[in-house]
């Protein structure tokens, strides 16, 4: 990867077409797939109520990140954004007030989405781990529910990430070093600058090395069983009894999904003796995390990596882990 950002390029214009990129199920939950053209042409833009100043729209967010990635990855192929949205906010224009729903014309309807997540893949930066092809993936998350739209215009919040997409299952592999969890900006230009900072500082090889090491570390069936039980106990556990517990954000239903995939997943299930390597465990965890809502998904994804690294350290060094004891 180019380790420096070049600024001597003319601004890039993305061709916005009515197409949906493949590999769009990086998150599922209650989301739907949309195109960039739909966000640009069919969605209104929320405003701050007190001064009627516009927010940065989902289209502007994705467009700016795409431009910044294109500049940083100068000469490399990058994919069209894959976009998922949720929590549609519907309305109608004033002249359609009181009109029966079945009589509404298309131009009388308004819509925007409260939450949006997207990824942009870089197919030329790939690595194989555990027999799975991974490619670099950059993306972002926006959730209007985290803004105070009833106030005056203020700094707006975004999440940015860079990591890898596993093309066997389209799971995202995000480390905490590849996540900017709370980016606050006042303009799209500042957003582009933050994307550049993220890409410059991302330790690509370090994350790959850490993931490769997971292949050679295994949990026994009894350890996996204990892990799942502890994940379910954690929300009710008094952390004051053990302040060194590594926090996990997998929910109870997601723990159940992990158990199902442990037994049934075509690529990552247990082997004949019931053991599972930590690379497979990591992938059944990130697969389970796909059911998280957009505004929680990326943080939980990064947490999966921290938890599995903790388990690896415990097994390799013989140090205690609450999840395995």
ZIRAMO-V688484 format. One record per residue. N is the residue number from 1. RES is the residue in three letters. OMEGA is omega as a letter, one per 30 degrees, with the letter a starting at -180 (none if undefined). Layout:
n/res/omega
N/RES/OMEGA
N/RES/OMEGA
This chain:
n/res/omega
1/UNK/l
2/UNK/a
3/UNK/l
4/UNK/l
5/UNK/l
6/UNK/a
7/UNK/a
8/UNK/l
9/UNK/l
10/UNK/l
11/UNK/a
12/UNK/l
13/UNK/l
14/UNK/l
15/UNK/a
16/UNK/a
17/UNK/l
18/UNK/a
19/UNK/l
20/UNK/a
21/UNK/l
22/UNK/l
23/UNK/a
24/UNK/a
25/UNK/l
26/UNK/l
27/UNK/a
28/UNK/a
29/UNK/l
30/UNK/a
31/UNK/l
32/UNK/l
33/UNK/l
34/UNK/l
35/UNK/l
36/UNK/l
37/UNK/l
38/UNK/l
39/UNK/a
40/UNK/a
41/UNK/a
42/UNK/a
43/UNK/l
44/UNK/a
45/UNK/l
46/UNK/l
47/UNK/l
48/UNK/a
49/UNK/a
50/UNK/a
51/UNK/l
52/UNK/l
53/UNK/a
54/UNK/l
55/UNK/l
56/UNK/a
57/UNK/l
58/UNK/l
59/UNK/a
60/UNK/l
61/UNK/a
62/UNK/a
63/UNK/a
64/UNK/l
65/UNK/l
66/UNK/l
67/UNK/a
68/UNK/l
69/UNK/l
70/UNK/l
71/UNK/a
72/UNK/a
73/UNK/a
74/UNK/l
75/UNK/l
76/UNK/l
77/UNK/l
78/UNK/a
79/UNK/l
80/UNK/l
81/UNK/l
82/UNK/a
83/UNK/l
84/UNK/a
85/UNK/l
86/UNK/l
87/UNK/l
88/UNK/l
89/UNK/a
90/UNK/l
91/UNK/l
92/UNK/a
93/UNK/a
94/UNK/a
95/UNK/a
96/UNK/l
97/UNK/l
98/UNK/a
99/UNK/l
100/UNK/a
101/UNK/a
102/UNK/l
103/UNK/a
104/UNK/l
105/UNK/a
106/UNK/a
107/UNK/l
108/UNK/a
109/UNK/l
110/UNK/a
111/UNK/l
112/UNK/a
113/UNK/a
114/UNK/a
115/UNK/a
116/UNK/l
117/UNK/a
118/UNK/l
119/UNK/l
120/UNK/a
121/UNK/l
122/UNK/a
123/UNK/a
124/UNK/l
125/UNK/a
126/UNK/l
127/UNK/l
128/UNK/l
129/UNK/l
130/UNK/a
131/UNK/a
132/UNK/l
133/UNK/l
134/UNK/l
135/UNK/a
136/UNK/a
137/UNK/l
138/UNK/a
139/UNK/a
140/UNK/a
141/UNK/l
142/UNK/l
143/UNK/a
144/UNK/l
145/UNK/l
146/UNK/l
147/UNK/l
148/UNK/a
149/UNK/l
150/UNK/a
151/UNK/l
152/UNK/a
153/UNK/a
154/UNK/l
155/UNK/a
156/UNK/a
157/UNK/l
158/UNK/l
159/UNK/l
160/UNK/l
161/UNK/l
162/UNK/a
163/UNK/a
164/UNK/l
165/UNK/l
166/UNK/a
167/UNK/l
168/UNK/a
169/UNK/a
170/UNK/l
171/UNK/l
172/UNK/l
173/UNK/a
174/UNK/l
175/UNK/l
176/UNK/l
177/UNK/l
178/UNK/a
179/UNK/l
180/UNK/a
181/UNK/a
182/UNK/l
183/UNK/a
184/UNK/a
185/UNK/l
186/UNK/a
187/UNK/l
188/UNK/l
189/UNK/l
190/UNK/l
191/UNK/l
192/UNK/l
193/UNK/a
194/UNK/l
195/UNK/l
196/UNK/l
197/UNK/a
198/UNK/a
199/UNK/l
200/UNK/a
201/UNK/a
202/UNK/l
203/UNK/a
204/UNK/a
205/UNK/a
206/UNK/l
207/UNK/l
208/UNK/l
209/UNK/a
210/UNK/l
211/UNK/l
212/UNK/a
213/UNK/a
214/UNK/a
215/UNK/a
216/UNK/a
217/UNK/a
218/UNK/l
219/UNK/l
220/UNK/l
221/UNK/a
222/UNK/l
223/UNK/l
224/UNK/l
225/UNK/l
226/UNK/l
227/UNK/a
228/UNK/l
229/UNK/l
230/UNK/l
231/UNK/l
232/UNK/l
233/UNK/a
234/UNK/a
235/UNK/a
236/UNK/a
237/UNK/l
238/UNK/a
239/UNK/l
240/UNK/l
241/UNK/a
242/UNK/a
243/UNK/a
244/UNK/l
245/UNK/l
246/UNK/a
247/UNK/l
248/UNK/a
249/UNK/l
250/UNK/a
251/UNK/a
252/UNK/a
253/UNK/l
254/UNK/l
255/UNK/l
256/UNK/l
257/UNK/l
258/UNK/l
259/UNK/l
260/UNK/a
261/UNK/l
262/UNK/a
263/UNK/a
264/UNK/a
265/UNK/a
266/UNK/a
267/UNK/a
268/UNK/a
269/UNK/l
270/UNK/l
271/UNK/a
272/UNK/a
273/UNK/l
274/UNK/l
275/UNK/a
276/UNK/l
277/UNK/a
278/UNK/l
279/UNK/l
280/UNK/l
281/UNK/l
282/UNK/a
283/UNK/l
284/UNK/l
285/UNK/a
286/UNK/l
287/UNK/l
288/UNK/a
289/UNK/l
290/UNK/l
291/UNK/l
292/UNK/l
293/UNK/a
294/UNK/a
295/UNK/l
296/UNK/a
297/UNK/a
298/UNK/l
299/UNK/l
300/UNK/l
301/UNK/l
302/UNK/l
303/UNK/l
304/UNK/a
305/UNK/l
306/UNK/a
307/UNK/a
308/UNK/l
309/UNK/l
310/UNK/l
311/UNK/l
312/UNK/a
313/UNK/a
314/UNK/a
315/UNK/a
316/UNK/a
317/UNK/a
318/UNK/l
319/UNK/a
320/UNK/l
321/UNK/l
322/UNK/a
323/UNK/a
324/UNK/a
325/UNK/none
